Amino acid sequence: MIYADNAATTKLDMDAFEAMRPFLLEEYGNASQPYSFSRTSRRALKDARMTIAECIGALPEEIYFTSGGTESDNWAIKMGAGCEGEVITSSIEHHAVLNSCRALERAGRSVSYLPVTREGIVCLETLESVISERTKLVSIMYVNNEVGSIQPIRELARAARQRGSCFHTDAVQGVGHIPINVQEAGVDMLSASGHKFNGPKGVGFLYIKNGTGISAFMDGGSQERQYRAGTENVAAIAAMAVALRKNCLALGEAREHLGRLERMILDRLRLSGVDFIRNGGGKGIPGNMSLSFRTMDGETLLHRLDLKGICVSTGSACDGTKTQVSHVLRAMKVPLEYARGTIRISLGVRNTEEEALRIAQSLIDILK
């Protein structure tokens, strides 16, 4: 099998797995308890918080552990938006953001959905034309999960600050894959999910800048400084920190490797004469390719590749049961005759050159 759907989830790193083991078998104490048996668990949470903070340029007390990107997005938007004021997001956000914003709309809040360019970019001028002193929260994703486009977060966040608005970014697809420093980016909140960078599923974090006005999302005990109640998943948190640190230390090497695999696939397809377009302009996150093939059905292409032992997707894994053209491609105005034939190939560091050539050749065989 060739696994080329790393934007959906990644294989658990072995060092991360080993970091989980003691907290599943021996050191199973509840970190909230004061006795000595729980000391190791408490220390693991502190160490993980420090590691994650170092990886994104934050302070340890600004890292709050959650169950993943969806919870982090919901918390940031529903609690960060407060009780009044307008909210701004983009038309290509993950559904964790879009549906959170729609929940605010049902509660009577005003939400603006910014258009994007054909490359899937939110222009600074577009945000500046909409934002006002009434805007409470701006939420723009760092990296798009379908086409890989990277947003100009620093400029967008600066525009929000100038209007006195809070700025959140869904960085689930970016953390651990591109250099991210929350201080340099100027964001107030940032969401991340462990399983996107070779950590375990079911764990993530939300960065909340000190001084950001936000309410607790989970009511209950005093965990996470009374902002996110619930017994901490110490094993998963420890593993997530290990995986993130490893990925951040190897960013340059990974970019070079993934760029080479991308070029091999695209060059082989172009030489074959296959009629396709690459969505997002090719300047996005390394390894993420959204390819649209003319007069071809993406769902059919996915299943035929599956029969050849190759795993890809037609878009977001969170929307994988639906076959219509995605909201991202519609927002980017991808021509319908191409958009219907879209697949996403998202490579990882474990993919090889041989696999890249096999993916390209399998596509050619099916399309020809």
C-alpha positions, 0 to 999 in steps of 0.5 A: 500500500502507498499512503498518500493522504497525510493531510487526513492523518499521519502515522504515529511516530515511534518515539511518540508511541514510546512516550505514551507507553509508561502513562498507559501501563505504569504511570497512570496516576491522575495528574490532578491528585496531590500524592506522589504517585501522580507526580510523574504525570504532572511533570509530563504535562509541564514538560509537554507544555514547555516543549510545545511552547518552544516549538511555536514561540509561545509561553508555556502558560499560553498552551491549553490542551484539548481533544484536537483541532475541532475542539480548539476551533470551537473554543476559540470562535464560540468563546473568543467572539464574546457576546456581541460584535461582528465576526469575520472568517474566510470562505475556505475554512475547515468545517470546524470553523465554518460550522462554529461561525454558523452556530454564532449566526443562529444565535443572532451574530453577524458573520462575514465570509471573505472571498479568496483568489484563484490561488486560495489566498485571502487578500489583505485589502479584502479584509481591510474593506470589511473589518471595522471597530465593531469586529470582535473576532477574525479567524483565518486558517494558516494553511488550507487543508484541501489545496495547501495554500498558505495565508499571509497571516502576519499581515492579516493579524496586523490589520485585525490588531489595528482595529482592536479585533482578536485574531485566531488562526486554524493552524491544524494543517500547518503546525509541524510542517512549516515554521510557525512563531505565534509572536512573529505572526501576531496571532491571539489564538492558534489551533493545532491537532496532534495527529496531523504531525505524527502524534496520536489522534484525539489530542490537540492544543489551543494557544491563547495569548496572555491577556486575550479575553476568552471564556472557558469552553468546558465546565467542570474541574480546575484542569488547564487553569480552570479553562478546560475541564476534564482529566488530561490525556497525559499519554497522548499529550506527552506523545504529541509534544515528542512528535511536534519537536521531532517534526520541527527539528526536521522541517528543512529536510522534510521540505526538500524531500517532499518538494522533490516527490512533488516535482516527480509526480507533476513532471511525469503527469505533464510529460504524459499529456494528461489534462489537469490543473494544480489548485492553489498555485503551487506555492503552498505547504510542501507535499500537498497537491490538489489536482483536478483532471478534466472530464473525470470524476474524482470519486471514481479516480479515488476508488480506482487508485485504491484498487491499485493500493494507493490511498488519496482523497477527494478533499477534506477527510471530515467531509469525505462521505460527500461527493459534490464539489467542495466549498474550497474549490467553488470559492476558488472558482475552479472550472466545473469540468475540472473541479469534479475530477479533483483528488488530493495527494498529500505526501509525507516524509515516509513516502519514497521516490519509487512511490511517487513514480508509481502514483504518477504512473497509476494516474496516467494508466487510469486516465489514458 
